[in-house]
Amino acid sequence: MPVKGRIVVDDVFCKGCELCASVCPQKVIQMAPERITAKGYHPAELFKDGCTGCAVCAVICPEAAITVYREAPRARVAAEA
């Protein structure tokens, strides 16, 4: 079972620079076309499944606007318990 991840983008800090989308190895991040932040930017968002939680997007984000969550495969969790 592949590792699944998700991101949460803090719209207060995201300035729509697109660095996260450009480095995402899974190509699952885009700038939200229908949303605009209070500062006038299109924030980053996941637009399809496939995030692995690699956190490359969070590392490159100059504003630290991205939090990454990663779900461990169930077989792995059971083996550790």
N, C-alpha and C positions, 0 to 999 in steps of 0.2 A: 504494500500500500504506500503510495507516495506521500510525502510530508505535505500538509496543507498549511497555508498561512493566510493572513489577512493584514491589512494596514488600516490605521485610523489616522486621518489627516486633520490637524487642528487648523481650521479655517482662519483663525486669528493670526497665525504665523505664516501660513502658506502664501507665497507671493507669485505663484504661477510661473516659476522660472523654467519648468519642464526638465530639470536635471534628473529627477527621479524617473520620469518616463523614458528618458534617453538611455539610462543605464540598466533598466530592468531587464534581466536576462530572459524572463518569461514573456515580456511585452504585454503586460496586463494592466499597466497604469496609463491613464490619459488625463488631460485637463478636463474637468467637468464642463461640458458644453452648455448645460442649462442653468448652472449655478454661478453666481458671482459673489465674492466675499464683500465685506463692508468696505474694504480698501479698493475694490474694483477689479480683483483678479479672479480668474477661473482656477479654483483649487484642484489639486490632484485627487484622483479617485481610482479605485479598481473598477474596470469596466467589463471584465470577464473572469471566469474561473481560471485557476492555474497558478496562483501565487503560492510559492513554496516557503515564504517567510525567511528568505535569505538575508534580508535587511540591508542590501546594497543601497536601496532607495533612502533609508534612514541615515546611512553613513554619509551619503553625498549631499543630503539636504542642508543648505547653509543656514536655514532658520530653525532646525531641529523640530520641524512641524510634523514628522511622521513617527508613529509608534507602530512597531511590528509585533504581531502575535503569531506564534507558531504552534501548531497542534502536532504532538508526537503521535506516531502510529500506535494503535491499540496494542498490537503484539509486543511492541517494545515496552510499553508501560506495564503490561502484565508480567513480563520477564523481570523487570526491576523490582516489583512488589514482593 
